[in-house]
Amino acid sequence: MDLLDRLVERPRVAVNAGLGIVFTAALGYEIRAIMDRHGDWTSILAVGAVVSVAALLRERSRTWAAAIGLAVAGAAELVAWRWGLPGQPAGAAVLALVVLIASAVRVLPVRTAAAIAAGGVVVVAGSLERYSHFLATGAPVSYSATWIMAQGWVVAVGAGLLLRRLDARRRAAFEAVRRGERLELAWELHDSAAHHITGIVLQTQAARIAARRGAATLDDTLAGIETAATEALVSMRQVIGLLRDADDAAGLASGPERLTELVDRFASRGPAVRLHLPDGPPDPAWPPQVTATVYRVVQESLTNITRYASGAREVTVALAHGRRDITVEVTDDAPPAGASRFPHPGGYGLVGMRERVEALGGTLDAGPRPRAGWSVRATLPAPGRS
């Protein structure tokens, strides 16, 4: 059972063990058939054993293993041609060559794989040429070995190309998953931390002013810094929870019921905010990805107002839920400025919002309003209602 468990846990070992059994059985059958005809079976054993061992050791170097197998098979062809020995390479060697060529075509670089496949063509062509030579001289010869070798080459190259394509698709799918996970983590790090860190920076700037006004004002400002830092720490722990276990990240997807808390926190250190929520139950039972996206769009929009629209006096956050879509819009009345609302091309706030919304099949529009201020409007498909 211990050996069986090891084979199950290590698929490559199990495959090699199965191949070893097949090669050994093929060699044994060929040697017995040659001995029954009183032929020289030593060459069959030598060539088959060497090529089979190369196939079993292919994991160490597929290039060298295939090169050795093809070289031995080609040498066997020449020896069989020169001294009229039984057809070489025989069945076991042909099976081993199929494994070597398929393995090389599957994983090696294109040029190397093509060279090894071409080497297989040379071996097949040599066998065909030897067959034609013996046939012309009237010597007894069997064409079946050459036919089997040609079919083996086709099977080896075809299987190698098929496995190569499947491996490429598997890698592409894996990379897509990893890229999605990295984007998700980037969104969470930016959305959860940047909002609170921006508040810390503003509170720190206010603390410098408060220090010149009096101890009471300074104490209130420092308390605000402590609150913002604590919230940033909680957000970072939630993101770290995503890296460890999905269960550790509970509560990361904030629903619309938390928008009031977000808006109040923003208004305490910025312009007044008017929040318009849709009519209906406090919890509309939206999917977590929808509620999280709505929350993040509002959070990022308010953070950008803090950073780039210091002249804003009033902000409006409007959330509407219709039959076909959910709309969230954040507007401000900041006077026009010479610089763009997003002056840093390397910033990920707007990009992150757009990616989140588009990932759910929605759209996001951001730009200046006709007279003054800025507007961020996200539209998401509404979940189906029973």
C-alpha positions in Angstrom: 0.0 0.0 0.0 2.9 2.4 0.7 4.2 2.0 -2.8 0.7 2.4 -4.3 0.1 5.6 -2.2 3.4 7.0 -3.5 2.4 6.2 -7.1 -1.0 7.9 -6.6 0.6 11.0 -5.0 3.3 11.3 -7.7 1.6 10.9 -11.2 5.0 11.0 -13.1 6.3 8.1 -11.1 3.2 6.2 -11.8 3.4 6.9 -15.6 7.1 5.9 -15.7 6.3 2.7 -13.8 3.6 1.9 -16.3 5.9 2.6 -19.2 8.6 0.5 -17.7 6.2 -2.5 -17.5 5.1 -1.9 -21.1 8.7 -1.7 -22.4 9.7 -4.8 -20.5 6.8 -6.8 -21.8 7.5 -5.6 -25.4 11.2 -6.6 -25.1 10.3 -10.0 -23.6 7.8 -10.7 -26.4 10.3 -9.7 -29.1 13.2 -11.7 -27.6 11.0 -14.8 -27.3 9.8 -14.4 -30.9 13.4 -14.1 -32.2 14.6 -17.1 -30.1 11.9 -19.2 -31.6 13.2 -18.5 -35.0 16.8 -19.0 -33.8 17.7 -15.4 -34.5 20.1 -13.1 -32.8 18.2 -11.5 -30.0 21.1 -9.5 -28.4 20.7 -6.6 -30.7 17.0 -6.4 -30.1 17.6 -6.3 -26.3 20.5 -3.8 -26.5 18.7 -1.3 -28.7 15.3 -1.6 -27.0 16.8 -1.4 -23.5 18.9 1.8 -24.3 16.0 3.6 -26.0 13.6 2.6 -23.2 15.9 3.8 -20.5 16.3 7.1 -22.3 12.5 7.4 -22.4 12.2 6.6 -18.7 14.8 9.3 -17.8 13.4 11.9 -20.1 12.4 14.2 -17.2 16.1 15.0 -16.5 16.6 16.3 -20.0 14.0 15.8 -22.7 16.4 17.2 -25.4 19.2 14.8 -24.6 16.9 11.9 -24.0 15.3 12.3 -27.4 18.6 12.8 -29.1 20.1 9.7 -27.5 17.0 7.6 -28.4 17.1 8.8 -32.1 20.8 8.4 -32.4 20.7 4.8 -31.1 17.7 4.0 -33.3 19.5 5.5 -36.3 22.7 3.5 -35.5 20.6 0.4 -35.3 19.2 1.0 -38.7 22.7 1.3 -40.2 23.9 -1.8 -38.4 20.9 -3.8 -39.6 21.5 -2.5 -43.1 25.2 -3.4 -43.1 25.0 -6.9 -41.6 21.4 -7.9 -42.4 20.2 -8.1 -38.9 16.5 -8.3 -37.9 14.5 -5.2 -38.4 15.7 -2.4 -36.1 14.5 -0.5 -34.1 12.0 -3.1 -33.0 8.7 -2.8 -31.1 9.9 -1.7 -27.7 12.3 0.8 -29.2 9.6 2.2 -31.4 7.3 2.6 -28.4 10.1 4.4 -26.5 10.7 6.7 -29.5 7.0 7.6 -29.6 7.2 8.6 -25.9 10.4 10.6 -26.5 9.2 12.5 -29.5 5.7 13.2 -28.0 7.3 14.5 -24.8 9.8 16.7 -26.7 7.1 18.2 -29.0 4.9 18.9 -25.9 7.3 21.0 -23.8 10.5 21.9 -25.7 10.9 25.2 -27.6 9.5 25.2 -31.1 12.9 24.9 -32.9 14.2 22.1 -30.7 10.9 20.2 -30.9 10.9 20.6 -34.7 14.5 19.3 -34.9 13.6 16.2 -32.8 10.5 15.6 -34.9 12.7 15.9 -38.0 15.1 13.4 -36.5 12.2 11.0 -36.2 11.4 11.5 -39.9 15.1 10.6 -40.7 14.8 7.4 -38.7 11.6 6.4 -40.5 13.1 7.3 -43.9 16.1 5.2 -43.1 13.9 2.2 -42.3 12.0 2.7 -45.5 15.2 2.9 -47.5 16.6 -0.2 -45.9 13.3 -2.0 -46.7 13.5 -0.9 -50.4 17.2 -2.0 -50.6 16.5 -5.5 -49.2 13.4 -5.8 -51.4 15.5 -5.0 -54.5 18.1 -7.7 -53.6 15.5 -10.3 -53.1 16.3 -10.7 -49.3 13.4 -11.6 -47.0 12.2 -8.5 -45.2 9.1 -7.4 -43.5 7.5 -4.0 -44.2 5.4 -4.0 -41.1 8.2 -2.6 -38.9 8.6 0.4 -41.1 4.8 0.9 -41.3 4.5 0.7 -37.5 7.4 3.2 -37.1 5.8 5.7 -39.5 2.5 5.4 -37.7 4.2 5.8 -34.4 5.8 9.0 -35.6 2.5 10.5 -36.6 0.9 9.5 -33.3 3.9 11.0 -31.4 3.8 14.3 -33.1 0.0 14.6 -33.0 -0.2 13.7 -29.3 2.7 16.1 -28.5 1.0 19.0 -30.4 -2.4 18.3 -28.8 -0.8 18.2 -25.3 1.1 21.3 -26.0 -2.1 23.1 -27.0 -3.9 21.9 -23.9 -0.9 23.0 -21.7 -1.0 26.4 -23.3 -4.7 26.8 -22.7 -4.3 25.6 -19.1 -1.5 28.1 -18.5 -3.6 30.9 -20.1 -6.5 30.1 -17.8 -4.2 30.0 -14.8 -2.7 33.3 -15.7 -6.2 34.8 -16.2 -7.2 33.7 -12.7 -4.0 35.0 -11.2 -4.4 38.3 -13.1 -8.0 38.6 -11.8 -6.9 37.9 -8.3 -4.1 40.5 -8.5 -6.6 43.1 -9.8 -9.1 42.3 -7.1 -6.4 42.7 -4.4 -5.2 45.9 -6.1 -8.7 47.3 -6.0 -9.2 46.4 -2.4 -5.9 47.8 -1.3 -6.5 51.0 -3.2 -10.2 51.4 -2.2 -9.9 50.4 1.4 -6.6 52.0 2.4 -6.4 55.1 0.2 -9.7 56.6 1.5 -8.5 56.3 5.1 -4.9 57.4 4.5 -6.2 60.5 2.7 -8.2 61.3 5.8 -5.0 60.8 8.0 -3.1 63.2 5.7 -5.8 65.9 6.0 -6.2 65.5 9.7 -2.4 65.8 10.1 -2.4 69.0 8.2 -5.2 70.3 10.3 -3.3 69.3 13.5 -0.5 71.6 12.5 -3.0 74.5 12.3 -4.8 73.4 15.5 -1.5 73.3 17.4 -1.3 77.1 17.0 -4.9 77.6 18.2 -5.2 75.6 21.4 -5.0 72.3 23.1 -8.7 71.4 22.9 -8.7 71.8 19.1 -5.5 69.8 18.8 -6.9 67.0 20.9 -10.0 66.7 18.7 -7.8 66.6 15.6 -5.6 63.9 17.0 -8.6 61.9 17.9 -9.7 62.1 14.3 -6.3 60.9 13.1 -6.5 58.0 15.5 -10.0 57.0 14.2 -8.9 57.2 10.5 -5.8 55.2 11.3 -7.8 52.5 13.1 -10.2 52.2 10.1 -7.3 51.9 7.7 -5.8 49.2 9.8 -9.2 47.3 9.8 -9.4 47.6 6.1 -5.9 46.3 5.6 -6.6 43.3 7.8 -9.7 42.6 5.7 -7.5 42.6 2.5 -4.9 40.4 4.2 -7.8 38.1 5.0 -8.4 37.7 1.2 -4.8 36.4 0.9 -5.2 33.9 3.8 -8.8 32.6 3.6 -12.0 33.9 2.2 -13.7 33.4 5.6 -11.2 35.9 7.1 -12.4 38.6 4.8 -16.0 38.6 5.9 -17.7 41.9 5.7 -15.4 43.3 3.0 -18.3 43.7 0.6 -20.1 46.7 2.1 -23.8 47.1 1.2 -25.7 50.4 0.6 -26.7 50.4 4.3 -23.2 51.5 5.1 -23.2 54.5 2.7 -24.7 56.7 5.4 -21.7 55.9 7.7 -19.3 56.6 4.8 -21.0 59.9 3.9 -21.1 61.1 7.6 -17.4 60.4 8.0 -16.6 62.3 4.8 -18.8 65.3 5.8 -17.1 65.5 9.2 -13.9 66.7 7.6 -15.2 68.1 4.2 -18.1 69.7 2.5 -21.7 68.9 3.3 -23.1 65.8 1.6 -26.7 65.1 0.6 -27.4 61.4 0.4 -30.4 60.1 -1.7 -31.1 56.4 -1.2 -33.7 54.5 -3.2 -37.1 53.8 -1.7 -37.7 50.3 -0.3 -36.2 48.1 2.3 -32.9 49.1 3.9 -31.3 45.9 2.6 -32.3 45.4 -1.1 -30.7 41.9 -1.2 -28.3 42.8 -3.9 -25.5 40.3 -4.7 -22.2 41.0 -2.8 -20.3 42.1 -5.8 -23.0 44.7 -6.7 -23.1 46.2 -3.2 -19.3 46.2 -2.9 -19.0 48.0 -6.3 -21.6 50.7 -5.3 -19.8 51.3 -2.0 -16.4 51.5 -3.7 -17.6 53.9 -6.4 -18.9 56.3 -3.8 -15.9 55.9 -1.6 -13.4 56.5 -4.4 -15.4 59.5 -5.7 -15.5 61.1 -2.2 -11.8 60.5 -1.8 -11.1 62.2 -5.2 -13.2 65.2 -4.1 -11.1 65.5 -1.0 -7.9 65.3 -3.0 -8.7 67.4 -6.1 -11.8 69.5 -5.4 -11.0 71.5 -2.3 -13.3 74.3 -3.4 -16.4 72.1 -3.3 -19.0 73.3 -0.9 -21.7 70.6 -1.4 -21.6 67.0 -2.6 -24.6 64.9 -3.7 -24.6 61.1 -3.6 -27.6 59.7 -5.4 -28.5 56.0 -5.5 -31.4 54.7 -7.7 -32.7 51.2 -8.3 -34.9 50.7 -11.3 -36.2 47.7 -13.1 -33.3 47.3 -15.4 -30.4 49.0 -13.7 -28.9 50.4 -10.6 -27.4 53.9 -10.8 -25.1 55.7 -8.4 -24.0 59.2 -9.1 -21.6 61.5 -7.1 -21.5 65.1 -8.0 -19.9 68.2 -6.5 -20.0 72.0 -7.1 -16.3 72.8 -7.1 -15.4 75.7 -9.4 -13.6 74.9 -12.6 -9.8 74.4 -12.2 -7.1 74.6 -14.7 -5.7 71.1 -14.0 -7.5 67.8 -14.6 -9.5 66.2 -11.8 -7.1 63.3 -12.2 -3.7 64.9 -12.7 -1.6 61.9 -12.1 -1.6 59.5 -15.0 -0.3 56.7 -12.8 -3.3 56.8 -10.5 -5.6 53.8 -10.3 -8.7 55.3 -8.7 -10.7 56.0 -11.9 -9.2 52.9 -13.6 -10.2 50.7 -10.7 -13.8 52.1 -10.6 -14.2 51.5 -14.3 -12.8 48.0 -14.2 -15.1 47.1 -11.2 -18.2 48.4 -13.0 -17.4 46.9 -16.4 -16.6 43.6 -14.8 -20.3 43.4 -13.8 -21.5 44.5 -17.3 -22.1 48.1 -16.4 -20.7 51.5 -17.5 -19.0 54.4 -15.8 -18.9 58.0 -16.9 -16.7 60.6 -15.2 -16.2 64.2 -16.3 -16.9 67.9 -15.6 -20.4 69.2 -15.3 -21.7 71.9 -17.6 -21.4 74.8 -15.2 -19.2 73.7 -12.4 -18.1 70.7 -10.5 -17.6 67.1 -11.4 -19.8 64.0 -11.9 -19.1 60.3 -11.6 -22.0 58.1 -12.7 -22.0 54.3 -12.6 -24.8 52.2 -14.1 -25.0 48.5 -13.2 -27.4 45.8 -14.4 -30.1 45.3 -11.8 -30.3 41.7 -10.4 -33.3 39.8 -11.6 -36.4 40.0 -9.3 -38.5 37.0 -8.5 
